[in-house]
Amino acid sequence: MNEFETVFYSEGNSGLWQQNPCLGFPNRALSFGDGLFETMVWEEGTIRYFDLHVERLVNGMKLLGLDISQIDPNSVLELVKGEKPRRIKWIVYRTGGGKYSPETSGINQLIEVSAFQASGKVVSEAVFSKKVFLTKTMFSHCKTLNALPYILAAKERIERQVDEIILLDSFGNIAEGGSSSIFWRKGEKVFTPSLATGCIAGISRKVIIQKLVDQGVEVTEGLFKKSDLLTADQVWISNVTGIRYIQSVEGQDFHSEPMSNLQNLF
């Protein structure tokens, strides 16, 4: 069964969207992962934190040398509007053929619309990955079409029969969750991995950091080992579906009561 309710497709700067298209070839998204995506939530008449999603997408397009004039955020809002909450995936990839050397900076776009279901507030058990390690690159902070590290991490999570998996970088520093940013609290201070670990520059990560800083909470982004997290009072992960508090990491228990100053962000 197709999990998507609707798929829309647009070529170049035509401004026209086709519904449920048959994609043509060559396709650089399939052949080379030459593109980016944003996963977003439509609710209450708009896309949650849409400006931040557009900003991250534009920055990634500049990095890949894609023509930013060919995206129209307002047309995306118009396309996906509706009464019910929806999960929106906006894919932008380079058009044309070629091998590794691209022939154009033009783009094609896909919008995938599916039902949205908010995640639960608590994760029972998490472990550190033993197989997948991230590496910082010039594009590791972007949401590119190469999701292999997260696919393999999800596979490991299922094999180990746990609810969440935490990824390290190649130097043993904590990087992120299997599909989420990660934070922990020690007393009144909050910590989260630096982008130098190769983690994604998550939208929820940015929103949470700004919210805490605005409230006078000390937030430190840095390089941290397992022991730094395992001695925390509270651990949580966040992504487009919201914030989830982890009850146990590698057998170490943590407080899972929601932080009052992070309520109603998602």
N, C-alpha and C positions, 0 to 999 in steps of 0.2 A: 504494500500500500504506500502511496506517495504521501510523505509527511507534510508536504507543502500544500496550502490551500490554493495559492496562485503564484505563478512565476512570470515576471515581466522582463523584457529584453529591449535594449536600446543600442543602436550602432552609432558610433562617432558622435557628432554634434547635431544629429538630425532632430533631437528634441521629441522624437516619436517613440512610444513604448508599445511593444507587441506582447500580447498575453499568451502564456504557455507556448513558447517558440520551439522550433527545432533548430539547434545551433549548427552553424556551418564550420567547415574546416578549411585551412589550418586554424587551430585554436591554441594560442600561446598560453592560455590558462591551464589547459590540459597537458600540453607538451612540456612546458617549462615552469609552471607556477608563477608566470610573469604578471603578477597583479596583487591586489590587496582586497580586504573586506572589512566591513563593520557590522557587528551584530548589535541590534538596537531593540528598544521596546516602544511600541505605540500605546499610549494611554492618555485618557483625559484630553483628547483633541490635539495631541502633538507627539513627537518622538522625544522621549526622556533624554535630557542633556544633548540634544541634537547638535547644537553649536560646537560642543566639544568633539563629537564624533566627526563632524565635517572638518574641523581643524586638524584632527589626527590623520584623516584620510588625505587631505590636501598636502600635509607635510610628507606623508609617505609617497604620494604621487610625484612630488618634487624630487624626492630622493631617487625614485625609479626613472625619472625623466618622462613622466606621462603628462599629457596636456590637461592642465587643471581647468582650462576654459570650457572643456567639454562636459563638465558635470554641472547639474542644475539642482541644488538642494531643494528649492521650492517645488520643483516638479516631483521629487521623491515624496515630499509631504502630501502633495495633492493625490499622488498615486495610491498611497497606502492608507489614507484616512478612513476611519470607520468608528463605530460606537464601541466595539469590544477591544480589549487589550490584544495586541498582536506582537509576535516576534518577527523582526524585520532583519534580513541579511542583505546588505548592499555590497555587491561584488563589482570591482572595477579591474579590468585587465587590458593588456596591450593588444591592439588589433594587428592584423597582418601576419605574415609568415616569417621566414628566415630561420636560421639556426640559433645559436646563442647570441649572435649579433642582431639586435632588433632593426627592423626596417622603417619603423614609424614611431611617433609618440602618441598617436591616436588611440582611442579607447573604445571598448564595448562595455556595457553594463548589464548586470542582472540584479533584479530585486526578488528575493524569495520571501513570501509572506506565509506565516504559519501561526497556529494557536500559541498563546503564551500562557505558561503556568509558572507562577512564582515558586521558587525553591523553598524548602523547609528552613526553619531558623537555626537548626542544630545539626551538626555532623557528629555521628557517634564515635567513629574511629578513623584515624589517619596514620599513615606511615611515610617514611622517607623512601623515595625511589632508589632501587639498587641497580637500575639499568639505564635510565635516561639522565643525561647531564647536559645542561645548557651552556652555550658559549656566546660571549658578547661579540656582535658583529656590527657593521654600520647600519644594518636594518633589523636587528633582533628586537628592537622596541616596537616595530611595526607589526600589524596583523597581516602577514603575507599569506599567499595561497599555499605555502608549504607548511602543513600542520603535522608532519611526521613525528616530531618529538611528543606532541600531545596525544596523538593516536597511540603511540607505543606506551606512553604513560598510562592512558586509559586501559589499554590491554593488560598492563601489569597490575593495575588496581583491581581489575576484575579477577585476574588469576590469584591475587593474594586475598581476595574476598574482604576488602575494606571499603569504606565509604569515600575516602579522599586520599590522594597521593601528593606528597610534597616533593618538588623538584629542587635539586641542587645544581650549582654550576660545576664546571670541570675542576675547580679548586676546592670544592667541598663547602661553598657558601650557599646558604638558603636563597632560592631564587623566586619561586612562586608555587601556587597550587597547580593541579593538573589542568585546570581551565579557569584560573582565577588568580587575583593578587592575594598576597598574604600579609597579615599584620599580627603583632602581639603587643600586649601591655604588661609592663612591670611597674607596679605602683601607679603613679600618675603619668608615666612616660610611655609613649607608643613608638614602636619600631617597625620598619618595613624594608625589604631588600632594595638596594640601589639598582638602577637600570644597568649598571656595570656588570651585573650577574647574567645579563642576557634575557631578563624577564621582559614581558610586554608592558608598554606604557599604558596601563589600563585606565579606562575612563572612570570606573569606580574608585580606583586607586587615587586618581587626581582629585576627585570629589571629596573623598574621605580625608585626605591629607589637608585640603583647604579648609574643610569644615572644622577639623580639630585645631588647626593653627588659628583660625578665626576665634575659637573659644579659649585660646591661651594655652592649649595643651602642647607640650613639647613633643615633636615628632622627629625622629632620626631616621634618615635613609642611609644605609651603609652596607658593609659586608659583614655577615654574621654566620657563625657556625651553628650546628645543631644544638649545642649546649646552651646557646643564647636563647633559643626558643624554648627549650625544654625546662628552663628555669623561670619562665614567664608565669604570670597570674592568669592570663587570658589570651586565646588565640582565635583569630577569625579569618575567613576568606571572603572575597567579594568579586562579583562580576555583574553582568547585565541583569541577572536574576535577583540580585540583592546580596545581603550580608548573611553569612552562616557562621555560627560559633562552633568551634571544635571542642568536643568533650574530652578526647583522649588522643595523644600522639605518641606512638611507640610505647603504649602502656602508661604514660604520664598523664594524669588527669588535670583538667583546667576548669575554671568557672565558665559557665555557658549562658549566664544571664545577659541579655542584650545591654549594650552600653546606651544609657539614656541620651547622651549627646549625639548619637548616630541614628536615632529613631527618625523615621519618615524621610530618609534620603532616597529610598528606592521603593 
